[in-house]
Amino acid sequence: MNRNRTLLAASLSLVLLTVVFSARGESAPQNAAPIHQELFDGKIVTVYMNDPVKGSGQVMQEVRLEKIGDRWMLLGTAVSTGQEGEWDDGLITGFSWEAVTAFYVFTQEQFDEKMEAARS
């Protein structure tokens, strides 16, 4: 009887060790950037967040994705659209990538054309 208990305990220990070591051996999935940085290089980006109010997009340049802690952040320099009351032109601004619901990527020429059309 004692021998059976010893064999059972050894078998259970072996199974437990196998589970523990196989779980440790699995590599954590790589948390790559959600999109390629090249998409933003040299561009102007308008970003909209969860439940945006009409016209509440943030316009940025020098945009980059950066991981801060365990969250991806979209960082950039605020760009003036010429609207009255703008105060953030030239400031570094950032948003959680999880909060972004839409974004538009412009070349400088496209941005200037859209701004001109909006003022007309």
C-alpha positions in Angstrom: 0.0 0.0 0.0 2.8 2.4 0.9 4.5 1.7 -2.4 1.3 2.6 -4.4 1.1 5.9 -2.6 4.7 6.6 -3.3 4.2 5.9 -7.0 1.1 8.0 -7.1 2.8 10.9 -5.4 5.8 10.6 -7.7 3.5 10.5 -10.8 1.5 13.5 -9.7 4.8 15.4 -8.9 6.1 14.6 -12.4 2.9 15.8 -14.0 3.0 19.0 -12.0 6.6 19.7 -12.8 5.9 19.1 -16.5 3.1 21.6 -16.5 5.1 24.2 -14.6 8.2 24.0 -16.8 6.2 23.9 -20.0 4.3 27.0 -19.0 7.6 28.8 -18.2 9.1 27.7 -21.5 6.4 29.5 -23.6 7.6 32.8 -24.8 5.4 35.8 -24.3 3.9 37.1 -27.5 5.8 40.0 -28.9 3.9 43.2 -28.4 4.8 44.9 -31.7 3.6 48.4 -32.6 0.0 48.3 -33.8 0.9 49.9 -37.1 4.1 50.7 -39.0 5.8 53.9 -38.1 6.5 54.6 -41.8 2.9 55.5 -42.3 3.4 58.7 -40.2 6.9 59.7 -41.3 7.0 63.2 -42.6 3.2 63.5 -42.5 0.5 65.5 -40.7 -2.0 63.4 -38.9 -5.5 64.2 -37.6 -6.6 61.9 -34.8 -10.1 61.3 -33.4 -10.7 59.7 -30.0 -13.6 57.7 -28.5 -16.9 59.6 -28.7 -15.4 62.6 -30.5 -17.3 65.9 -30.7 -17.6 67.1 -34.3 -14.5 69.0 -35.1 -12.6 67.7 -32.0 -9.8 66.0 -33.8 -6.2 66.7 -32.8 -3.8 67.7 -35.6 -0.2 66.6 -35.1 3.1 66.3 -37.0 6.3 64.4 -36.2 3.9 61.6 -35.1 5.3 58.4 -33.6 4.0 55.4 -31.7 5.8 54.9 -28.4 5.2 52.3 -25.7 4.9 53.9 -22.2 4.6 51.3 -19.6 2.4 48.7 -21.1 0.4 51.1 -23.3 0.9 52.2 -26.8 0.8 56.0 -27.1 0.5 58.1 -30.2 2.8 61.1 -29.6 3.4 64.2 -31.8 3.6 67.9 -32.0 0.3 69.8 -32.2 -0.3 71.8 -35.4 -2.3 75.0 -35.6 -5.3 74.9 -37.9 -5.8 78.7 -37.6 -9.0 78.4 -35.5 -9.6 81.0 -32.9 -8.7 79.9 -29.3 -6.1 77.3 -30.3 -3.5 77.2 -27.6 -1.6 73.9 -28.2 0.4 74.8 -31.3 3.9 73.4 -31.0 3.2 71.4 -27.8 3.9 67.7 -27.5 0.6 65.9 -27.3 -0.2 62.2 -26.8 -3.1 59.8 -26.8 -3.6 56.2 -25.8 -3.7 54.2 -29.0 -6.7 52.3 -27.5 -8.7 55.6 -27.5 -8.1 56.4 -31.2 -11.2 55.7 -33.2 -10.1 57.3 -36.5 -7.1 59.1 -38.0 -6.3 60.8 -41.3 -2.8 61.0 -42.7 -1.9 64.0 -45.0 1.2 65.2 -46.8 1.9 68.8 -46.1 0.5 69.7 -49.6 -2.7 67.8 -48.9 -3.1 69.4 -45.5 -2.7 72.9 -46.9 -5.2 72.2 -49.7 -7.8 70.9 -47.1 -7.2 73.8 -44.8 -7.6 76.3 -47.7 -10.8 74.6 -48.8 -12.2 74.6 -45.3 -11.6 78.4 -45.0 -13.4 79.1 -48.3 
